[in-house]
Amino acid sequence: MTSCFDREDGVFRVLINHEEQYSLWPEWKAVPGGWRDTGFLGDKKACLSYIEDVWIDMRPLSLRQFMDNAS
């Protein structure tokens, strides 16, 4: 049995959480709590490419803010 996340031909949306971390999510599933829709919708490859382009700092937002305040 394959997961809906394994489908290359599925339609996905890109989500972001309060820590500015991104995730791929099947278009037909409800957005889970703690996440919001970025508005980007496409096939798996397009969504992963979008995430690669916009997620330039993998550190969670709270860590980036802590490190900025510590310096």
Secondary structure, DSSP 8 states (H G I E B T S, - for coil): ---GGG-TTSEEEEEEETT--EEEEETTS---TTEEEEEEEEEHHHHHHHHHHH----S-HHHHHHHHHH-
